[in-house]
Amino acid sequence: MIINNLTQLIYASQPFGYDSTILSSILNDARKCNLRDGITGALVCRQDIYLQLLEGPSEQVAAAYMRICRDDRHAGISELVSRQITSRMFGDWAMLHDPAKSLIWTQDQIADGILDRIPPASIVDMFESVSRNAGPEHAS
């Protein structure tokens, strides 16, 4: 599906506290707001990192990112990619949850700042892999 004025934004943050209750709360909040705002995306996470891709109407994606920046469950938020797109990568998911099974960077690499050194295209490629490998059990 091709829609004009779509933005894709990818950011990284460090969890401020990380357990199943916090993660479930983040996913529930994201899905509720995203359904309301026409945003789709994916959250790849583990105890040391959140990597989230948001896609949808530009104004709504910007507003969602601002809400995330104010959310005290995230620390050290860093925008990695922001670009205009013509189609969605995660159009079937209000927020796909990938528990870092797809993450190609180790905890040591993340701690060493790899996300500051790799090209944005490599980050997009990681999410494309998540999208290709997402089965119906991930749909939400």
BELKACOR-V551816 format. One record per run of one state. SS is the DSSP state (@ for helix, = for strand, . for the rest). FROM is the first residue (numbers start at 1). TO is the last residue. Records with the same first field share a line. If there is no record, write none. Layout:
BEGIN
SS = FROM-TO + FROM-TO
END
This chain:
BEGIN
. = 1-1 + 16-19 + 38-39 + 47-48 + 71-73 + 88-95 + 99-106 + 112-113 + 117-119 + 134-135 + 139-140
= = 2-15 + 40-46 + 49-57 + 74-87 + 96-98
@ = 20-37 + 58-70 + 107-111 + 114-116 + 120-133 + 136-138
END
